[in-house]
Amino acid sequence: MKQKYYGVRRGRQTGVFHSWPECQRQIVKYSGAEYKSFSTPEEAQAYAFPESSTTFESTDDANAIVDVWVDGSCMPRPNGVLHLGWAYLARRAGKEIHRDRGNDIPEDARRHRNVAGEIMAVLKAVEWCQSQHITSIRVYYDYQGLASWPTHAWKRNTTFTQHYAETIRASGISIEWVKVKAHSGDPNNDIVDQEAKEAAQAPREKH
């Protein structure tokens, strides 16, 4: 069966979803939900975010929304030690403008394993965007909590997720959350996946 992509313009979470069950979770019993299926992720994205879909046409627009891909990695060792890493990639109008990675993850967050890396990736990306006076970004993620904790759709049960949610909500940055399927062949996802793995394998940085 040919892959379908679902654009949700109005729902619990807006964005592009790679399966009907994922899409359903955003629209069922949501008043005024708007959604549609497409044969390509680009079409679904243009439907979900009509105001920003034209930004890719101008490579000189400094105000174009910045697309950010994030990922985390957890590599358990035989001795039980967890090696964690995070990475993000930022593009504007299709051109890479920045990327970063690291493994400086707080001790009290390490029990979240690879999700801790994904959270750190978003926090680091937001911090960098603030330093560059970027006020609007589109974050591509695969773990639902990244979008659901800041919007209070999910309960924040740990100090780390509470800190994450509060930081994102107070960042002053407008964020569009786009859920993508992990290891789906997206080249940008592949980049941050590899960067996070390499960060996890590097000598640990002090937080």
Disulfide bonds with the S-S distance in Angstrom:
none
